Structures are given as C-alpha cells and as structure tokens.
C-alpha cells in the first residue's frame, strides 16, 4: 500500500515536468506603427490616422498640456 502511494505521488510530481513548448504559430499578426491608428470613435478629435507628423504633434501637445506638472502648478498662481 505504501509503495502504491509513493508511486502515485512520484507520478503526480513528475507529470508537471511534461509541459509542451508554447511557440507562436504561423498565423502571427504583428502590430503596425502606432501612428497608423484605429478606425473607431475612440480616436482623438483632430488627429488623422496614418499621418505620422499629426501623431507626433498630438503627442507633443498632450505631453505639454495635460501631463506636464510644471505647467499645471505654474498656471494656478
């Protein structure tokens, strides 16, 4: 009985070592450039999808207007 229990525990313990490799298949979809954008209602107004300079200007304006804490503190005085 003890041998059967020990054998069962050993088999259960070794069964975790049998993981199959997780490789990507042939149908992999790669992401496009960020400025290619989305084709839905969540795009920022005034931004043209696919226009790289418009994308860069939009990021620059966002960084200066809404994410720059120095601008937020300086305007409250």
C-alpha positions in Angstrom: 0.0 0.0 0.0 2.8 2.4 0.8 4.6 1.6 -2.4 1.4 2.4 -4.4 1.0 5.7 -2.5 4.7 6.6 -3.1 4.4 5.6 -6.8 1.3 7.7 -7.2 2.9 10.7 -5.6 6.0 10.3 -7.8 4.0 10.1 -10.9 1.9 13.1 -10.0 5.0 15.1 -9.2 6.7 14.2 -12.4 3.6 14.9 -14.5 4.3 18.7 -14.1 7.5 18.3 -16.0 5.7 17.4 -19.2 4.7 20.9 -20.3 4.6 21.4 -24.0 6.6 24.3 -25.5 4.5 27.3 -26.2 5.6 28.6 -29.6 3.9 31.1 -31.8 2.0 29.6 -34.8 2.3 30.6 -38.4 -0.7 33.0 -38.2 1.0 35.6 -36.1 -0.3 39.1 -36.6 2.3 41.8 -35.9 1.4 45.2 -34.8 1.6 48.2 -37.1 3.1 51.5 -36.3 1.4 53.5 -33.6 0.6 56.4 -35.9 -1.5 54.1 -38.2 -4.2 54.4 -35.6 -7.6 53.0 -35.0 -10.7 53.1 -37.2 -13.3 53.8 -34.5 -14.9 56.5 -32.4 -12.2 56.5 -29.7 -9.6 58.3 -31.8 -8.7 61.8 -30.6 -10.6 64.6 -32.4 -8.4 66.4 -35.0 -6.0 63.6 -35.4 -5.7 62.0 -38.8 -5.0 58.2 -38.8 -1.9 57.3 -40.8 -0.3 60.8 -40.6 2.9 60.5 -38.7 3.5 64.2 -38.2 0.0 64.7 -36.9 0.6 61.8 -34.5 3.8 63.4 -33.2 2.2 66.8 -32.8 -0.7 65.3 -30.9 1.7 63.5 -28.6 3.8 66.7 -28.0 0.6 68.7 -27.3 -0.6 66.1 -24.9 2.7 66.0 -23.0 2.8 69.7 -22.7 -0.9 70.4 -21.9 -2.0 67.6 -19.7 0.9 65.6 -18.5 3.4 68.4 -17.6 3.1 69.1 -13.8 5.2 72.2 -14.1 2.6 73.8 -16.4 -0.2 72.8 -14.0 1.5 74.3 -11.0 2.6 77.4 -12.8 -0.9 78.3 -14.1 -2.5 78.0 -10.6 -0.6 81.0 -9.1 
